[in-house]
Amino acid sequence: MSRGDTVALLGAGGTMGLAMARHIARSGVELRAWNRTRDKAEPVADDGARVCDSPAEAAEGAGVILTMLADADAVISSVREALPAARQGAVWLQMSTIGEQGTDQCMELARAHDISFLDAPVLGTKQPAEEGKLVILASGPDRVRDRVQPIFDAVGSKTIWVGDAGSGTRLKIATNSWVLTVTEGCAETIALAQGLGLDPALVFEAFDGGTLDLPYFRIKGKAIVERKFEPSFRLQLAAKDADLVVQAAARHELDLPLFATIRERMQEGAVEHGDEDMSATWFTSAPPGVAA
């Protein structure tokens, strides 16, 4: 992609989308930004982007349409408005986490509009997005890689090319399964320690310096112990991602009951704590009186 091409970013007001939009705009790429709630995208104007009122306005004449939205329905509804306005030969860069079925629907829509499709979800949450250090799990046709590499360079620290479109999503499902496992496992470990009358700090001390001393466990455990659930990644979205893991397991006839349980626990927690950090899944397991 040359610096003369325009990128339309749909979903520029979310936790991930706003940070990505700012990095892309600062890199010198011409950016048009759209978000369903316009006010949430307004900050990117300070970085030189143009904030638009509709997906079609953002995509008009654009060479790349980038979608970064919460789920498949949001992606498809917004891009249906955008694709007819994009210039001939444009690329659709789909970076949301939407699972296999959602990605299949996007690929069908791309074929119907005769547009190149890249499936490139990201690994990382709020802080890596703000630092431009996301890991990009890219998949799609080789012929358009060079056109999107400046975007990947702006928002990420590493790009992994996986194969044909759809492979990136499958890798994201696999990596998400570990993130979800660590988060739910951490929440229940802290709850168990508290229920046994122990200071959770003793758990961290016991792991300190050993092979079980996992940084992500410490980050989520600290949030739980200090009751600081400012969202790095919202529990509601984590529950959605857990459901995508369960769907993938069923689709490929895999018997993975752990993830069905994780989905159930996160969905239960999301009813009251969905806008808090995913570590707030702890509330579902917390001993009586401790979470008060």
C-alpha positions in Angstrom: 0.0 0.0 0.0 1.4 3.3 -1.0 1.1 6.4 1.2 -1.3 7.8 -1.4 -3.9 5.1 -0.6 -6.7 5.8 1.8 -7.7 3.5 4.7 -11.3 3.4 6.0 -11.4 2.1 9.5 -14.8 1.0 10.7 -15.0 0.7 14.5 -12.6 3.5 15.3 -14.2 4.3 18.7 -13.7 1.0 20.5 -10.9 0.2 22.9 -8.9 -1.5 20.2 -10.1 0.4 17.2 -9.4 3.9 18.5 -5.8 3.0 19.4 -5.2 1.4 16.1 -6.7 4.3 14.2 -4.4 6.7 16.0 -1.3 4.7 15.1 -2.3 4.4 11.5 -3.0 8.1 11.2 0.3 9.0 12.9 2.2 6.8 10.4 1.3 9.1 7.6 -1.4 6.9 6.0 -4.5 8.9 5.0 -7.3 7.6 7.3 -11.0 8.0 7.5 -12.6 6.8 10.7 -16.1 5.8 11.4 -17.8 4.6 14.6 -21.4 3.9 15.4 -21.1 6.4 18.2 -19.3 9.2 16.5 -18.1 10.9 19.7 -16.0 7.9 20.6 -14.0 8.3 17.3 -13.5 12.1 17.5 -10.1 11.9 19.3 -8.5 10.4 16.2 -9.1 13.7 14.4 -6.3 15.1 16.6 -4.0 12.7 14.7 -5.0 13.9 11.3 -7.8 11.4 10.5 -11.1 12.5 9.1 -14.1 11.3 11.2 -17.1 10.3 9.1 -20.8 9.9 9.7 -21.3 6.6 7.9 -19.4 3.6 6.6 -20.1 4.6 3.1 -18.6 8.1 3.6 -15.5 6.6 5.2 -15.1 4.0 2.4 -15.7 6.3 -0.6 -12.7 5.8 -2.9 -10.7 4.0 -0.2 -8.1 1.4 -1.2 -8.4 -0.5 2.1 -11.4 -1.1 4.3 -10.4 -2.2 7.8 -13.1 -3.6 10.2 -12.4 -3.7 13.9 -15.8 -4.3 15.6 -17.2 -6.3 18.4 -18.8 -9.2 16.6 -19.7 -10.6 13.2 -23.1 -8.9 13.0 -21.5 -5.5 13.5 -18.8 -6.2 10.9 -21.2 -7.4 8.3 -23.8 -4.7 8.7 -21.2 -1.9 8.5 -19.2 -3.3 5.6 -22.4 -3.9 3.6 -22.7 -0.1 3.5 -19.0 0.4 2.9 -18.1 -2.0 0.1 -20.2 -0.4 -2.7 -18.3 2.9 -2.1 -14.8 1.5 -2.1 -12.7 2.0 -5.2 -12.1 -0.8 -7.7 -9.4 -3.2 -6.6 -9.8 -2.3 -2.9 -8.8 -4.7 -0.1 -11.0 -5.6 2.9 -8.8 -6.1 5.9 -10.9 -7.9 8.6 -9.2 -7.6 12.0 -12.1 -8.2 14.4 -12.4 -11.5 16.4 -15.6 -13.0 14.9 -15.0 -16.8 14.7 -15.1 -19.2 11.9 -18.7 -18.8 10.9 -18.5 -15.1 10.9 -15.3 -15.2 8.8 -17.0 -17.5 6.3 -19.8 -15.0 5.9 -17.3 -12.2 5.3 -15.5 -14.2 2.7 -18.7 -14.9 0.9 -19.6 -11.2 1.0 -16.1 -10.3 -0.3 -16.5 -12.7 -3.2 -19.9 -11.3 -4.1 -18.3 -7.8 -4.3 -15.2 -9.1 -6.1 -12.9 -7.6 -3.5 -9.7 -9.1 -2.0 -10.2 -10.3 1.6 -7.6 -10.6 4.3 -8.4 -12.3 7.6 -6.1 -10.8 10.3 -7.3 -10.8 13.9 -5.0 -9.5 16.5 -3.6 -10.9 19.8 -3.4 -8.2 22.5 -5.6 -6.0 24.6 -5.8 -2.3 25.5 -2.2 -1.6 26.5 -0.5 -3.4 23.5 -3.0 -1.6 21.2 -2.1 1.8 22.7 1.6 1.0 22.4 1.3 -0.3 18.8 2.5 -3.7 19.9 -0.3 -6.0 18.8 0.5 -9.4 17.3 -1.2 -9.8 13.9 -2.4 -13.2 12.8 -2.7 -12.6 9.1 -4.1 -14.8 6.4 -5.1 -14.3 2.8 -3.8 -13.9 -0.7 0.0 -13.2 -1.1 -0.7 -10.6 -3.8 -2.0 -8.0 -1.4 0.4 -8.5 1.5 2.5 -5.5 0.6 -0.5 -3.2 0.4 -1.5 -3.8 4.0 2.0 -4.2 5.6 2.2 -0.4 6.4 -0.9 -0.8 8.5 0.5 -3.9 10.3 3.7 -2.0 10.9 1.8 0.9 12.5 -0.3 -1.2 14.9 1.7 -4.2 15.6 5.1 -5.5 16.8 4.9 -8.8 14.9 2.9 -10.2 12.0 2.5 -14.0 11.6 1.3 -15.0 8.1 -0.7 -18.2 8.6 -2.0 -19.2 5.2 -5.2 -18.9 3.3 -7.9 -16.6 4.6 -9.6 -18.1 7.6 -6.4 -19.5 9.0 -5.8 -16.3 11.0 -9.1 -16.7 12.7 -8.5 -20.3 13.6 -5.2 -19.4 15.1 -6.9 -16.6 17.1 -9.4 -19.1 18.4 -6.6 -21.4 19.6 -4.6 -18.6 21.3 -7.8 -17.1 22.8 -8.5 -20.5 24.4 -5.3 -20.1 26.4 -6.0 -16.5 27.4 -9.4 -17.5 28.6 -8.1 -20.5 30.5 -5.5 -18.5 32.3 -8.0 -15.8 33.2 -10.7 -18.1 34.5 -8.1 -20.3 36.2 -6.5 -17.3 37.9 -10.0 -16.1 39.1 -10.8 -19.5 40.6 -7.4 -19.9 42.2 -7.7 -16.6 43.9 -11.2 -17.4 45.0 -10.0 -20.8 46.4 -7.2 -19.3 48.3 -9.6 -16.7 49.8 -12.1 -19.4 50.6 -9.4 -21.4 52.4 -8.6 -18.3 54.5 -5.3 -17.6 52.8 -3.8 -14.3 51.7 -3.7 -14.6 47.8 -0.3 -12.9 48.0 1.0 -16.3 49.3 0.0 -17.9 46.0 2.2 -15.4 44.0 5.0 -15.9 46.5 4.8 -19.7 46.0 5.1 -19.4 42.2 7.7 -16.6 42.3 10.7 -17.4 40.0 9.4 -20.9 39.1 8.1 -22.3 35.9 4.5 -21.6 37.0 5.2 -17.9 37.5 3.2 -16.6 34.6 3.1 -12.8 34.0 -0.5 -12.8 32.8 -1.6 -14.7 35.9 0.1 -12.0 38.0 -1.6 -9.2 36.0 -5.1 -10.6 36.3 -4.5 -11.8 39.9 -3.4 -8.3 41.0 -6.5 -6.8 39.4 -8.7 -9.2 41.4 -6.9 -8.7 44.7 -7.0 -4.9 44.4 -10.6 -4.9 43.0 -9.4 -2.8 40.1 -11.4 -3.9 37.1 -10.8 -1.1 34.6 -11.2 -2.9 31.4 -8.1 -4.0 29.5 -10.6 -6.4 27.7 -14.2 -6.4 28.7 -15.7 -9.5 30.3 -18.7 -9.3 27.9 -16.3 -9.7 25.0 -14.4 -12.5 26.7 -17.6 -14.4 27.1 -18.3 -13.8 23.4 -14.8 -15.2 22.6 -15.4 -18.2 24.8 -18.5 -18.9 22.8 -16.5 -18.8 19.6 -14.1 -21.4 21.1 -17.0 -23.7 21.9 -18.5 -23.2 18.5 -15.2 -24.1 16.8 -14.9 -27.2 19.0 -18.3 -28.4 18.0 -17.7 -27.6 14.3 -14.6 -29.8 14.3 -16.2 -32.5 16.5 -13.8 -31.9 19.4 -14.6 -32.9 23.0 -13.4 -29.9 25.0 -15.7 -29.6 28.0 -13.4 -27.1 29.8 -14.3 -24.3 27.4 -18.0 -24.9 27.8 -17.5 -24.3 31.5 -15.4 -21.2 31.0 -18.1 -19.9 28.6 -20.8 -20.5 31.2 -18.8 -18.8 34.0 -18.0 -15.8 32.0 -21.5 -15.4 30.6 -22.8 -15.6 34.2 -20.3 -12.9 35.3 -21.0 -10.7 32.4 -24.6 -10.2 33.4 -23.5 -7.7 36.2 -19.8 -7.1 35.3 -19.8 -7.2 31.5 -18.2 -3.8 31.1 -15.5 -4.5 33.6 -12.2 -6.3 32.9 -12.4 -10.0 32.0 -10.8 -10.7 35.4 -14.1 -9.8 36.9 -15.2 -13.3 36.2 -13.8 -13.8 39.7 -17.1 -12.4 41.1 -18.9 -15.6 40.1 -16.5 -17.8 42.1 -15.7 -15.4 45.0 -16.4 -16.8 48.5 -19.5 -15.5 50.2 -18.9 -12.1 51.7 -15.5 -11.6 50.1 -16.8 -9.8 47.0 -19.0 -7.4 49.0 
